[in-house]
Amino acid sequence: VVTSPDEGEALLRSGKVYALILIPRDFERDVLRRRPVRPIAFLEGQHMVAAGVLSRDLTELGLSLWRELDTDLRERMGVPAASALRQASTVGLDLRPIANPGTNYRPFLLPGVLASLLQLTLSIMTVAALHRLARTDGPVRGVWREVAGTLLPPVLWTWMLGCGLTGLLILHGDLSLRGNFGLLVAAWLVFSLASAALGLLIFGLTENFIQSLSVVSAFSSPAFAFAGLTFPLLSMPFFGRLWAMLLPVTHLLKIVVQGGQMGSPFSAQAMSFLSLGLLVLVEVGCGLPLAALRVRRVRRRPDSRAPEPRQEVRS
């Protein structure tokens, strides 16, 4: 229960609630006088699964609770119960989705699919680049700078690609922009760093290239399902919420939806930026020493840089 519509709208745009029901001031008086009444329900339309469930439940609420109330009023006026039930007029409910008012699947699917694919792609690029670095000639000691320099190009590529494709979605993909595009640019930068740091940590924890790719794919492939758009995070079990919080795409989509499409203030997105920053610090802090250790271990092997045999083509 909120004290004003503005407070409820702020909760809705910040992602803390999925729906807001606004009951008219003279609701009880109009119902008792059998006047038309239409409460307003605002739904967060970008989370289409939650919005669909809430829309159905609120409609059922209007068809049951208001009908029961009207039937009771008619029975008190002396109308028989069967006739009162047939004559009962329901109170109308005005459903108003925000962020995706047209219930369009393009602004629902495209941002999430784009971010999920780029997270998976950047993590794979990071693992492949570090594997190639470990198999090249170089010093055994002091590989920290080499590892950091290897991560810079894929991070910048993903950052620019994410910003560019987001701009295309805003211009030609029905993606509304009610916030600041600079906020999205900053979010894509931190997201790119977190995705590369994820690949760095997985590379350091695994033993070979195939194992690294398998872990990256298993961890990041279901990212879209765990990001909170298709299934609400509040309804997930503890393990599902933990998995979602470890995925950079979850925090990026919160910023894109709430800060970009719904126009919520930066204070509502501060926790998402903080979560991405913590992922970067923890994964780099743990993954960089482990990755450097693996690079040194591979370079010490005499057969680690042996060229792979090439198959001859016979005519």
Salt bridges, closest charged atoms under 4 A:
GLU9 OE2 - ARG13 NE 2.96
ASP26 OD2 - ARG29 NH2 3.11
ASP30 OD1 - ARG29 NH2 3.61
ASP30 OD1 - ARG35 NH1 3.74
GLU44 OE2 - HIS47 ND1 2.26
ASP57 OD1 - ARG56 NE 3.52
ASP70 OD1 - ARG74 NE 3.69
ASP72 OD2 - ARG76 NE 3.16
ASP94 OD2 - ARG96 NE 2.92
ASP137 OD1 - ARG305 NE 2.55
GLU146 OE1 - ARG299 NH2 2.97
ASP174 OD2 - ARG106 NH1 3.39
GLU207 OE1 - ARG297 NH2 3.91
